[in-house]
Amino acid sequence: MGADQGPGGRRERKVSLIGINIVSVIILLGVLIFVHELGHFLVAKWSGVGVLKFSLGFGPRLIGKKIGETEYILSAIPLGGYVKMLGESEDEEDLPPDDEKRSFLKQPAFRRIAIVAAGPLFNFLFAILAFAVVYTIGVPVSTSMVGVVQEDGPAFKAGLLSGDVITAINDKEISRWSDLASAVNESEGKQLKVRIDRDSRIFDVYVIPESIKSKNVFGEEIDIYRIGVGISDETVIERKGPVGALSTGTQQAWGWTKLTCLGMVKILQGVVSPKELGGPILIAQMAGSQASKGLAPFIFLMAVLSVNLGVLNLLPVPILDGGHIAFFLIEAATGRAVSMRWREMAQQVGFFLLMLLMIFVFYNDIARILGY
């Protein structure tokens, strides 16, 4: 037995994987937090609001440098960040007249909404760009070559064989397995004209898809249509130009946004178990796993989590951006700000709920590791 297969080798690999996970999650969270806080920072600057601090991370300050009026800080705990603006809280001392104009709380409600909403917005924009980079690098996609043919299934009865390449359905050309699956499922059981390329011999067969029971991403039972063929191992690398990559990146970001929102609804409805929620440990494991597979999978994971971060921050929970936006919308509608007492009470409740969520997801992470 080689040395790398013994207990020492396994320990070294485990330490190496832990190191990859730690570095990967620091990079991943650091980028996502930086993008989020950069949104607040830039829009505040564009709005003429003074910015006193820009911190990446919480807790004890590691390093920092003051440029102009803004102090840029790197803090010890990489699980968040903040932008401290001039006149952000009502308990600050009276500001000089010139600074009053640059105070956050002295800005019109909709300008404050723009500053607060810029954080999540930048997360969505970053996701679009990250997805676009992935599709520029290239992603492996399965071709329309048939793998296994299910015995006695519709395709088997129509004469399809493993290795056949499906080139068109109802005279519409296809080359990807996803196109094939969509065309079959959208048939709703109606007969399909399927064009086959078998060893350069082109011919048509007719297949009637059958309805089967399956489960969607949320574990709900649904009816889908299939013809009884399995995907092959043949893949091609699909790359897109700048315009195509941005278009696909936008579609991906929108799709993941809808999926994230729907997932939250399904959790509230009890369809999806809250045990599916993950925290920093799961994110670290995912980041390390994707980083070990290459740059494109890691960037793809970063894009998905950026969407999740954007959606999460828009929830109307007082301590989150969405909660602040809700307060400012009430102010814009009523013409007067929500009282400090009500805001403080709401933020305390929001902080308590956020801490409960953090404890719960940490518990889920540890339970997964222990196999519970």
N, C-alpha and C positions, 0 to 999 in steps of 0.2 A: 504493500500500500504506500502510495506517495505521501510525502509530508503534508501536502495541501489537502489530503483527504482525512487526516487524523483530527483529534479534538483541538489541537493547537491551530490547525488550518481553519477549522470551522469558527474558532473564536476570532481569528484574524479577519475572516470574511464578515463576521457579525459586527465587529468593531468598525470595519470599513463601511458596511452598509449604514450603520448608525451615523458615521461621519458624513456620508453622502446625504442622508436624510436631514441632518442638522444644517449643513451648508445650503442644501436645496431649499429648505423651508425659510431660511433667513433671506435668501435671495428673492424667493417668491413673495413672501409677505412684505419684504422691504420695497420691492417694486410696486406692489399693489397699494400699499399705504402711501408711498411717495406720490403716486399718480393721483390718489384721492385727495391728499392734502394740497397738492399742487393746484388742483382745480379751485379749491377755496382761496388759496394764496393769489393766483393770477387774477381771478375775477374781483377779489377784494382790491388788488392794486389797480386794475382797470377802472374800478368804481371810485377811486380816490380815497379809499379807506386805508388808514395806517395799519401796518402789520408789524407787531413787536417781536413775535417769535414764530419760528417754523421748526417744529420738532418732529424728527423721525424716531418713533418709539416713545415709551413712557418711562417714569421712574428716574433714577439718578442719571445725571448728565455725564456722558463719557467725554465728548469733545464738543466744541462750539466755536463759532466765530461770528462777530458782529460786523455786518456790512450795511452802512447807512443806519437806518433806524431799526433794522430787522436783525435779530440774533438767530443764526441757523445752528440747530442743536441735533446731535446724535445721542439718543438716550439708551439706557441699558435693556429695557424690556421691549422687544420688537413685535409687540402685539397690537400696535396702534400708533397714533401720532396726533398732533394737533397744530392748529394755527391760532395764535393769540392775536386778536386785533385790538386796535385802539378803541377804548370806550365800549368794550364788549359786554361789561356787566355794570349794572346800575349802582353798585356799591363802590365804584372807583371814585377817587377824589375828583373835584371839579377840574375840568380841563381848560387850558387857555382858549380864548376865542378862536384862534387859528386851528387848534386841534379839534375843537367842537365840530367843525365842518367835516373833519376826517374821521369822526367817531362812528363806529358801526351802528350803534343804537340811534344815532341821529339821521341815518339814511332812511329814505322812503321804504315802506314795507316790501314792495316788490323788488327793490334793489337788494335788500337783505335776503329775500327768497332766492334771488339769482346767485348770491354768494354761497349760500348754504347748499343749494341744489347743484352747484358746480362740482362738488366732490363726487357724488354718484354719477353725474353726467360724464366726467372725465373717466370714470371706471368703464362706462359703456363705450366711450370713444376708444379707449385703450384696447378694450376687447375686440372691437372691429379691426383695429390695426394689427393686433396680435394674430387674430384669425387670418387676416390677409397675408401676414408674413408666413404663416404655416402653409397656406396654399401657394405662395410664391416659391417656398422651398420645395414643396411637393408632398403629396400624401398618397399612400398606397390605396388603391381601390380595386375591388374584385371585378373581374370581367364577367361577361355573360356566358362563359363556358359552363356547361352542366357538369356537376360532380356526380354524386350518387343519385340514381333514379329509383324512387320508391316502388317496390314491386306491387302490382295491381293498382297503382295510382293513375291519375289521368294521363300524365306524361308517358308512363310505361305502356298504357293501352294505345297511345297514339304512335308508339314506336320510337320515342326518344331514347338515346343511349348516352352513357357517360362519355364525356369528351366532345359531345356535340356543342357547337357554338350557336346560340340564338342571336340572330342578327336583326330581326324585326318582329314586331307584334302588331297585327292588323295594319301592315304596310308602314308602320312607323319604326324607323331605324333605332336600334338600341345597341349599346356596347358595354354597359355597366350592369352589374347585378342589381343595384338599387333601382334602375329603370325597369328591369324585368319584374322585380317584386312589386313595384308600384302599379305597373300595367295589369298584372294578374289580380292584385287585390281590388283594383278599381273596376274590374270586369263585372263584379257582382254575380258571378256564376254564368255569364254569357259566353258562348263559344268564341274562342280566340283563334285567329289565323297566325300560326307561328312559323317563321322562316328559319330554316336550319342550314348551317354550314357544317357538313360532315366530310372531312378530308377533301375540301375544296369542291365538293358536290353540293349545290344549292337546291333545296326543295322546301315545299310547304307542308305542314301537318295542321290538323285542327284538334284543339284541346278544349275541353269544358272544365274549368276550374271547379273544385269542390270546396264547400264551406267546412272549416274546422274550428274548434275552440282553441283559443290561445290566450296569453296574458300580455297586457301592455306594460310599459315601464313602471307603472304604479302597482302592478300585481293584480289588476282588475281583469276579469274574464271577458273576452271580446270574441266576436266572430270575424274570421279573416278567410280569404280565398287563396288557395294554393293549388299547384299542379303536380306536386309530389317530386320535386327535384331539389337536390342539395347543392350548396355553393362549392365551387372547386377551389383549389389552392392557387390558381392563376391570378396574379395581380399585376397592375401597371402603376407606375408613378404618374400621378396627374398634377401638372403644374399649370398655373394661370399667370397671365400678364398682370400688370398693376391694376388696370380697370376691372378685369374679371376677378382678381383677388379681393379688391375692395368690395365689389358687389357680393361675392360669396361671404366675405367677412361680415358684412352687414346682415345678410340673411342668417348666418350662424348666430350672431349676437342676438338678433331678434328671436330666433328659435329657442335659444337657451334662456332668454328672459321669460318667454311665455312658459317654458317648461319649469323654471324655478318658481314662478308665481303659482302655476297649477299645482306644483308639488306642495307648496305651503297650504293651499286650499285643501288638498287631499289629506294632509296631516290634521288640519282642523276638523275635517269631516270624519276622521278615523279610518280612512281607507289605507293610508300609509302609516306604519308604526313610527312614533317619535324615536324609537331605537335606531332608526336609519340615519338620524342626524349624527354628524361627526364634528370633532373639534380639532384643535391644533395638532394632536398626536396623529390623527388620521390624515390630516393635510400633510404633515411631515412624511408619513409613509408613502402617500400618493406622490408627493413631490420627488422623493428619492427614487421611487419606482420609475416615474416618467423621465427623470433626468438620466437614469441609467440606460434608457432606450434611445436617447438622442435629444437634440435640440428641439426639433419640431413637436414631439409629444409633450415636452416640458412647457413650451410656449402655449400649446393648445390647452393644457391644464390651467396655466396662468390666465388665459382668456376666459375660461369657464368660471374660475373663481372670481375674476374681476366682475363678471356679470352678477354672480351671487352677492358680492360685496355691495354693488350698486343697488340691487333690489333690497337687500337687508337694510341698508341705510335709509331707504325711502319709506320704510314702515313707520306709521304714525306713533312711534314710541318716543316719549319726551326727550330721552337722553340721546336719541339718534337724530340724524339730519331731518328725517321725515317728521319727527315731533316738533322741531323748531319751525319747519315750514308750515305745519298745521297752526302753530301759534301766530305766525306772521299772516297767514291767510285769514284767521279770525280777526286780527287787527285791521287788515285791509278791508274786510267786509263790514266791521262795526265802527271803524274810525277811532278805536282806542285799543291800547295794548292790553293783553291779558295781565292781570296783576301779578306782581312778583311773588306773592304768597302762593297763588295757584300754580305758578310755574315751578316754584321750588318743590311744592308737594308732588306735582306731576313728575318732576325729574327724579325725585326720591323713589317714587313707585317704579319709574322706568329703569332706574339703576338697579333696584331690587330684582326686577324681572330679568334684566340682562345678566345679573350675577347668577340667578337660578338657572338660566339657559346655559351659561358657561359651565357651571357645576354639572349640569345634566349631560352636556356633550363630552366633558372630561370623563364622566362615569361611563358613558357609552364607549369611548375610546379604550378605556382600561378593561371594560367587559369584553370587548372584541379581542384584545391581546390575551386575556385569560381564557377565552373560549366560552364565555357565558352567553 
